[in-house]
Amino acid sequence: MNKELEQIVNNLDLTKFKIELDNKGLDSAFHLNFIRVENFDNLFIKYHKSFIETKNLKKQKLILSEEKEVYKELIKYLKKIISGIKSSKTKIILTYNKEYEKLIDNTLNDFFKINKTLSFKEKIKELVLKKLQLQLKESEENIFKISNYEFATFKNEEFLGSNFYLRFPKELIIYKDVSIGKSGFGFSILTKDNSKNEDKVNLLCIIAFIQAVPNFILTENSAYNEKLTNIYNEFDILDLLTISSAKFFNSPKSKFRSLSTPIFKLYKNTSITIIPECQHLELFHLYHSSLKQFEPLPRCVFLFRIIEYGKNYHFQKEFKSDKTKLTPYKNNCLF
């Protein structure tokens, strides 16, 4: 443990947890949204600054390992302080302007959705525990990201077009040395310096399969991006699934239809989805290519190639048959 961290740890107090609110009414109430253990923050800021200032990968990894030690000590303290508050061994000391107590109490009820039947003191306790438990969860997740992926080294960012979204915006998807998540400017794909471009393409194809919509990485040509987005937005897999109905062209566009696609499974108690290395990646590429086809005929061709691929690279190898023939069923090909 370095001296700075050791000094912080030695000065920690488990007998009380202080909260000082601003004395400006509404600002004072919403300041409760930022309750957290701050003792370690200056050290985190120092490491983040050092990480950004150096381009040397070895130095960056060393900084991350030191940052990991800070998180470990923070987690130890959070667990103790949470336990202390629950058992009333740790006293919550709230400093605020008494004339705003009713306003703060209403904020606890309406904004933070704390049980209205509790006393003001009990409401503060419940909120403090929620905020500290959230910080504990985030700290444990950060250790996981540092330990397993050295996540801060995912620093090459490219933004995704075609109105890309994730069903749960806070989730982070990782496949090998590539990740997809939400940044301050939209959804983006992050890679390391040594990430393989094929892994990036593979991940985009896997995501397209799961979401049943095409996607692409934005280019520097805004006109091209706009045209591609407009084309991709015209695609609706529900049209593909219902076009065989005789009533399709007579149904109003506004008629409600829904499509359920899979939800990614999060890793343990994190907001991270880890996609394992996949076999038969060509299937995802072919399916993504079919999603990108505006006309039915080329779309059908790509979908047929999926069946063909399955026959050649899976069925025949599994069952050792070389006499399988494929006969496309005309009514399913949207001709």
C-alpha positions as CSV (number, residue, x, y, z in Angstrom):
1,M,0.0,0.0,0.0
2,N,1.5,3.4,-1.0
3,K,1.8,6.2,1.5
4,E,-1.1,8.3,0.1
5,L,-3.5,5.4,0.3
6,E,-2.2,4.3,3.7
7,Q,-2.8,7.8,5.1
8,I,-6.4,7.8,3.8
9,V,-7.1,4.4,5.3
10,N,-5.7,5.4,8.7
11,N,-7.9,8.5,8.8
12,L,-11.1,6.7,8.1
13,D,-13.8,6.9,10.8
14,L,-16.3,4.1,11.3
15,T,-18.1,5.9,14.1
16,K,-19.8,8.5,12.0
17,F,-20.8,9.3,8.4
18,K,-21.1,13.0,7.6
19,I,-23.4,14.7,5.1
20,E,-23.2,18.4,4.6
21,L,-26.1,19.8,2.5
22,D,-26.1,23.1,0.6
23,N,-28.2,25.7,2.3
24,K,-30.0,26.8,-0.8
25,G,-33.4,25.1,-0.6
26,L,-34.0,22.9,-3.6
27,D,-30.3,22.5,-4.3
28,S,-29.9,21.3,-0.8
29,A,-32.6,18.6,-1.3
30,F,-31.1,17.3,-4.6
31,H,-27.6,17.3,-3.1
32,L,-28.8,14.0,-1.4
33,N,-28.6,12.4,-4.9
34,F,-24.8,12.5,-4.7
35,I,-24.2,10.8,-1.3
36,R,-21.0,8.7,-1.5
37,V,-17.7,8.0,0.3
38,E,-15.4,10.8,-1.1
39,N,-12.3,10.1,0.9
40,F,-10.6,8.2,-2.0
41,D,-11.8,10.5,-4.8
42,N,-8.6,12.7,-5.0
43,L,-6.5,9.6,-5.4
44,F,-8.8,8.3,-8.2
45,I,-8.5,11.7,-9.9
46,K,-4.7,11.6,-9.7
47,Y,-4.6,8.1,-11.3
48,H,-7.1,9.0,-14.0
49,K,-5.0,12.1,-14.9
50,S,-1.7,10.1,-14.9
51,F,-3.4,7.4,-17.1
52,I,-4.5,10.0,-19.7
53,E,-1.1,11.8,-19.8
54,T,0.9,8.7,-20.7
55,K,0.6,6.7,-23.9
56,N,2.9,3.9,-22.6
57,L,0.8,0.8,-22.3
58,K,3.1,-0.7,-19.5
59,K,2.7,2.5,-17.5
60,Q,-1.0,2.5,-18.0
61,K,-1.3,-1.0,-16.8
62,L,0.8,-0.2,-13.7
63,I,-1.5,2.8,-12.9
64,L,-4.6,0.5,-13.3
65,S,-3.0,-2.0,-10.8
66,E,-2.5,0.8,-8.3
67,E,-6.1,2.0,-8.9
68,K,-7.3,-1.5,-8.2
69,E,-5.7,-1.4,-4.8
70,V,-7.6,1.8,-4.0
71,Y,-10.9,0.2,-5.0
72,K,-10.1,-2.8,-2.7
73,E,-9.7,-0.5,0.3
74,L,-12.8,1.5,-0.7
75,I,-14.8,-1.7,-0.9
76,K,-13.6,-2.8,2.6
77,Y,-14.6,0.6,4.0
78,L,-18.0,0.6,2.3
79,K,-18.9,-2.8,3.6
80,K,-17.9,-1.7,7.2
81,I,-19.7,1.6,7.0
82,I,-22.9,0.0,5.6
83,S,-22.8,-2.7,8.3
84,G,-22.2,0.0,10.9
85,I,-25.2,2.2,9.7
86,K,-27.5,-0.9,9.7
87,S,-26.5,-1.8,13.2
88,S,-26.6,1.8,14.4
89,K,-22.9,1.6,15.4
90,T,-22.2,4.3,12.8
91,K,-24.0,7.6,13.3
92,I,-25.2,9.6,10.3
93,I,-24.5,13.3,10.9
94,L,-26.6,15.5,8.6
95,T,-25.9,19.2,8.5
96,Y,-28.6,21.3,6.8
97,N,-30.7,24.4,7.2
98,K,-33.7,23.5,9.4
99,E,-36.1,25.7,7.5
100,Y,-35.7,23.5,4.4
101,E,-36.5,20.2,6.3
102,K,-40.0,20.0,4.8
103,L,-38.7,20.5,1.3
104,I,-36.0,17.9,1.9
105,D,-38.6,15.5,3.3
106,N,-40.9,16.0,0.2
107,T,-37.9,15.3,-2.0
108,L,-37.2,12.0,-0.1
109,N,-40.8,11.0,-0.7
110,D,-41.4,12.2,-4.3
111,F,-38.0,12.1,-6.0
112,F,-36.2,9.3,-4.1
113,K,-39.5,7.3,-3.5
114,I,-38.6,6.6,0.2
115,N,-41.4,5.1,2.3
116,K,-43.5,8.1,3.5
117,T,-44.4,6.4,6.8
118,L,-40.8,6.5,8.0
119,S,-39.5,9.4,10.1
120,F,-37.3,12.0,8.6
121,K,-34.2,10.4,10.3
122,E,-35.2,6.9,9.1
123,K,-35.7,8.2,5.5
124,I,-32.2,9.7,5.5
125,K,-30.8,6.4,6.8
126,E,-32.5,4.4,4.1
127,L,-31.3,6.8,1.3
128,V,-27.7,6.7,2.6
129,L,-27.7,2.9,2.6
130,K,-29.1,2.9,-1.0
131,K,-26.4,5.3,-2.2
132,L,-23.6,3.5,-0.4
133,Q,-24.7,0.1,-1.7
134,L,-24.8,1.5,-5.2
135,Q,-21.2,2.9,-4.8
136,L,-20.2,-0.6,-3.5
137,K,-21.7,-2.3,-6.5
138,E,-20.0,0.2,-8.9
139,S,-16.6,-0.3,-7.1
140,E,-16.8,-4.1,-7.3
141,E,-17.7,-3.8,-11.0
142,N,-14.7,-1.5,-11.6
143,I,-12.4,-4.0,-10.0
144,F,-13.8,-6.7,-12.2
145,K,-13.3,-4.6,-15.3
146,I,-9.7,-3.7,-14.3
147,S,-8.8,-7.3,-13.3
148,N,-10.3,-9.1,-16.3
149,Y,-10.1,-6.6,-19.1
150,E,-8.0,-3.6,-18.1
151,F,-11.0,-1.8,-19.4
152,A,-9.5,1.7,-19.4
153,T,-7.2,0.5,-22.3
154,F,-10.4,0.3,-24.5
155,K,-9.6,3.8,-25.7
156,N,-10.2,3.8,-29.5
157,E,-13.8,4.9,-29.9
158,E,-16.1,4.8,-33.0
159,F,-19.7,5.8,-32.9
160,L,-22.6,3.6,-34.2
161,G,-25.2,4.8,-36.7
162,S,-28.6,3.7,-37.8
163,N,-30.2,4.9,-34.5
164,F,-28.4,2.2,-32.6
165,Y,-29.6,1.4,-29.1
166,L,-29.3,-1.1,-26.3
167,R,-32.5,-2.1,-24.5
168,F,-30.8,-1.2,-21.2
169,P,-28.6,1.9,-21.8
170,K,-26.3,1.2,-18.8
171,E,-25.2,-2.2,-20.0
172,L,-21.8,-2.8,-21.4
173,I,-21.2,-5.6,-24.0
174,I,-17.7,-7.2,-24.2
175,Y,-16.5,-9.6,-26.9
176,K,-12.8,-10.5,-26.7
177,D,-11.0,-7.1,-26.9
178,V,-14.0,-5.1,-28.2
179,S,-16.9,-3.5,-26.3
180,I,-20.1,-1.7,-27.0
181,G,-21.8,0.7,-24.6
182,K,-23.2,4.2,-24.2
183,S,-20.9,7.2,-23.9
184,G,-21.7,10.9,-23.5
185,F,-22.4,11.3,-27.2
186,G,-24.3,8.1,-28.1
187,F,-23.6,4.4,-28.4
188,S,-20.1,3.6,-29.5
189,I,-17.8,0.6,-30.0
190,L,-14.5,0.7,-28.1
191,T,-11.3,-1.2,-29.0
192,K,-7.8,-1.6,-27.6
193,D,-4.7,-0.8,-29.7
194,N,-4.1,-4.5,-30.2
195,S,-7.8,-5.4,-30.9
196,K,-8.5,-7.2,-34.2
197,N,-10.8,-5.6,-36.7
198,E,-12.5,-8.9,-37.4
199,D,-13.6,-9.1,-33.8
200,K,-15.2,-5.7,-34.1
201,V,-17.0,-6.8,-37.2
202,N,-18.0,-10.1,-35.6
203,L,-19.5,-8.3,-32.6
204,L,-21.6,-5.9,-34.8
205,C,-22.9,-8.9,-36.7
206,I,-23.8,-10.8,-33.5
207,I,-25.6,-7.7,-32.1
208,A,-27.5,-7.3,-35.4
209,F,-28.7,-10.9,-35.1
210,I,-29.8,-10.4,-31.5
211,Q,-31.6,-7.2,-32.2
212,A,-32.9,-8.2,-35.7
213,V,-31.9,-4.8,-37.1
214,P,-28.8,-3.8,-39.2
215,N,-26.1,-1.5,-37.8
216,F,-23.0,0.3,-39.0
217,I,-20.1,2.5,-37.7
218,L,-20.4,6.2,-38.5
219,T,-18.1,7.6,-41.1
220,E,-16.7,11.1,-41.5
221,N,-19.2,11.6,-44.4
222,S,-22.4,12.8,-42.8
223,A,-24.4,12.6,-46.1
224,Y,-23.4,8.9,-46.5
225,N,-24.3,8.2,-42.8
226,E,-27.7,9.8,-43.3
227,K,-28.5,7.9,-46.5
228,L,-27.4,4.6,-44.9
229,T,-29.5,5.3,-41.8
230,N,-32.6,6.1,-43.9
231,I,-32.1,2.8,-45.9
232,Y,-31.6,0.7,-42.8
233,N,-34.6,2.3,-41.0
234,E,-36.8,1.2,-43.9
235,F,-36.1,-2.4,-43.0
236,D,-38.7,-3.9,-40.7
237,I,-38.4,-7.7,-40.0
238,L,-42.1,-7.6,-39.0
239,D,-42.8,-6.9,-42.7
240,L,-40.7,-9.9,-43.6
241,L,-42.6,-12.1,-41.2
242,T,-46.1,-11.0,-42.2
243,I,-45.8,-10.3,-45.9
244,S,-47.1,-13.7,-46.8
245,S,-50.5,-12.7,-45.3
246,A,-53.1,-11.7,-47.9
247,K,-54.2,-8.8,-45.7
248,F,-50.7,-7.3,-45.4
249,F,-51.1,-4.6,-48.1
250,N,-54.6,-3.7,-46.8
251,S,-53.5,-3.2,-43.2
252,P,-52.9,0.3,-42.0
253,K,-49.2,1.1,-41.2
254,S,-50.1,2.3,-37.7
255,K,-51.6,-1.0,-36.7
256,F,-49.7,-2.2,-33.6
257,R,-47.3,-5.0,-34.1
258,S,-44.5,-6.2,-31.8
259,L,-41.4,-8.3,-32.0
260,S,-39.6,-9.8,-29.0
261,T,-35.9,-10.2,-29.3
262,P,-33.5,-11.8,-26.7
263,I,-32.3,-9.8,-23.7
264,F,-28.6,-10.1,-22.9
265,K,-27.7,-11.9,-19.7
266,L,-25.6,-9.8,-17.4
267,Y,-22.5,-11.2,-15.7
268,K,-23.2,-11.9,-12.0
269,N,-23.9,-8.6,-10.1
270,T,-22.7,-6.3,-12.9
271,S,-24.1,-4.4,-15.8
272,I,-21.7,-6.2,-18.1
273,T,-22.6,-8.8,-20.8
274,I,-19.8,-11.0,-21.8
275,I,-20.3,-12.7,-25.2
276,P,-18.3,-15.9,-25.4
277,E,-16.2,-16.7,-28.5
278,C,-18.7,-18.0,-31.1
279,Q,-18.5,-20.8,-33.6
280,H,-19.8,-20.5,-37.2
281,L,-19.5,-16.7,-37.2
282,E,-20.2,-16.7,-40.9
283,L,-23.8,-17.3,-40.1
284,F,-24.0,-14.0,-38.3
285,H,-22.3,-12.3,-41.2
286,L,-24.8,-13.8,-43.7
287,Y,-27.8,-12.9,-41.5
288,H,-26.5,-9.3,-41.0
289,S,-26.1,-9.0,-44.8
290,S,-29.7,-10.2,-45.3
291,L,-30.9,-7.5,-42.9
292,K,-29.1,-4.8,-45.0
293,Q,-30.9,-5.8,-48.2
294,F,-33.8,-3.5,-49.0
295,E,-35.1,-5.6,-51.8
296,P,-36.7,-9.1,-51.1
297,L,-34.8,-11.1,-53.7
298,P,-31.2,-10.4,-52.5
299,R,-32.4,-10.7,-48.9
300,C,-33.8,-14.1,-49.8
301,V,-30.5,-15.1,-51.4
302,F,-28.5,-14.3,-48.2
303,L,-31.0,-16.2,-46.0
304,F,-30.7,-19.2,-48.4
305,R,-26.9,-19.1,-48.0
306,I,-27.4,-19.5,-44.2
307,I,-29.1,-22.8,-44.9
308,E,-26.4,-23.7,-47.4
309,Y,-23.7,-22.9,-44.9
310,G,-25.4,-25.0,-42.2
311,K,-25.5,-27.9,-44.6
312,N,-21.9,-27.7,-45.7
313,Y,-20.2,-26.8,-42.4
314,H,-22.4,-28.4,-39.8
315,F,-25.0,-30.9,-41.0
316,Q,-22.7,-32.9,-43.3
317,K,-19.8,-32.9,-40.8
318,E,-22.1,-33.9,-38.0
319,F,-24.0,-36.7,-39.8
320,K,-21.4,-37.5,-42.5
321,S,-23.8,-37.1,-45.4
322,D,-22.7,-35.7,-48.7
323,K,-26.0,-36.3,-50.6
324,T,-28.1,-33.6,-49.0
325,K,-29.8,-31.4,-51.6
326,L,-31.4,-28.1,-51.0
327,T,-34.6,-27.1,-52.8
328,P,-35.8,-23.6,-52.1
329,Y,-39.5,-23.3,-51.4
330,K,-40.7,-20.6,-53.7
331,N,-43.4,-19.2,-51.4
332,N,-40.9,-18.5,-48.7
333,C,-38.5,-16.5,-50.9
334,L,-40.6,-13.4,-51.4
335,F,-40.3,-13.5,-55.2
